């Protein structure tokens, strides 16, 4: 094979080649990696717990206590504030006509066919959880933060009645 004119076919010694720097690549790659880590940390740190999450968790604990009372005494009507206070010591229970003033205080409306608990969330909304006697049906949610609706089980009884009555 013929060599075109003006082309040198002799190998160039390695010490005479200009070496290109890849410093720019590493600067950009490092900056992108650092930005990714900062975004991930910022997302994790600034993601707050939902304001009513503790109230909802406490209502689940209260429902478990109400089910224990129902099993032991035969009726959800027995799972009133006084009885629940004996069964579950980590929460405070008040009758259904008294307002919950914090996530660890549950306003209770206990009837033979259903049980309803309401707790004031940290965001000012009332979380509620209702269950039907000897069944698995549940209704839960967050009530609006209305000034004229107290955070009592009595005021949410018609809104959150799982029996539909």
N, C-alpha and C positions, 0 to 999 in steps of 0.2 A: 504494500500500500504506500502510496506516495504522500509525502508531507506537503501541505500547502506552503507556498512561499511566504516567508516572514514569520513562520511559527517555529519556535525553538522547541525541540523535542528532548532536550537534556533536562533531567530532573533538577528541581531547585532544592538546595540544601535546606532542611527544616529551620535552621537558625536564622535564615535570611527572610522567611515569610513574616508578613505582618499579622499579628494575632489580634483578632477582633475581641473586644471586651463584651461580656454578657452582663455587666454590672446593671445596666438599665432594666434588663429583664427581672433581675432579683429585687430591684427597688420596687418595681410595680407589683410583682408577685407578693412581696412582703407586705406592702401597703394594703393590697386586697385581702390578704389573710388576716391582717390586724383589724381591718374594717369589719370583716365577717365575724370575728370573735367579739368585737365591741357590740355589734348589732345583736348577736345571740345573747350576750350577757344583759344588755339593755332590755331585751324582750322578756327575759326570765325575771329580772328584778322588778321591772315596772308593771308586770301583770298582776294586778291586785286580785285578792279573793273577792268573789261577789259579796256585796255588802250584807246580804241576807243569808249567806251560806251557813253561818254559825246558828242562826235561828232555825233554819231548815234541818240542820243536823240534830239540834236539840229536840225538835219536834219528832224526829224519827226515834230518838231515845225514849221520848214520852209515849209514843205509840207502842213501843216494845213493852214498856211498863204497864200500859193499859191492857195489853193482850195478856200479860201475866195475871193481872187482877181478874180479867174475864175468865181465864182458865181456872183460877183458884176459887172464885166466888160465883161463877156461872152467868155473869151479866156485865156488860160494859157500863151499865148505870152505876155500878159499884166503883168504877175507876174515876172517882171524883178527885178534886184537888187534895183533900185530906188523905185519902188512901194512897194516891200516887206519891205523896211526900214520904210515906213510909217505905214504899217499894224502891223509889229512885231518889237517892240522897244528893245527887250532883246538880239537880235542878230545883227551882222553886215553882210551886204550883199555886194558882189562885183560882177562885170560883169564876165561872163564865161571865158574871156581871162585873168583874174587876178587870181593869186593863193591864196588859203586859207592858212593862216599862223598859225591858231589856231582853236580849236574846236568851238569857238563861231563866227567864220567868215565863211560864206557860199559863195562859188563861184557858180553863178547861170547861167544856160543856159535855157532860156525860149523860147519855140516855140509854134506855134498854136496847134500842135498835141501832144506835150509832154513837161515835165518840168524835169530838172535835177539839183540837188544840190550836191556839193562836199565840204567836210570839212576835214581839217587835224586833225587826231587824236593825242593824247598825245604820242603814240608809233611811230609816223612818217608815219603811213599808212593813205591813203586817204579813208575816208568812203564816199559812194555815195548812193543817193536815187533818183530814177526816177519814175515818174508817167505819165500815159497816160491821155490826155484830156477827161473830162467828163466820166471817167471810174474808175474802182477800181483796174486796173492792176498796179502793182508796181514791181520794180526791185531794190534790194538793195544789198550792199555788201561792202567788204573792198578791196581796190586795193592794189597791192604790193607796198612796200616802195622802189620804183625805183628812182635812182638819175636822170635819164633822163626823167622821167614823172612828170611834175609839177602837183601840186594838184589843177588843174583848171577844171571847168565843161567842158570846150572845149576839153581838153585832154581825158576826160572820156566819152564824148558824144557817140562815136561809140561803146565803150566797154559796156556801161550801157544803151543803147537805148532800152526802153521797147517796142517800136513799132516794133523792129526787122529790122528797115530800116538801 
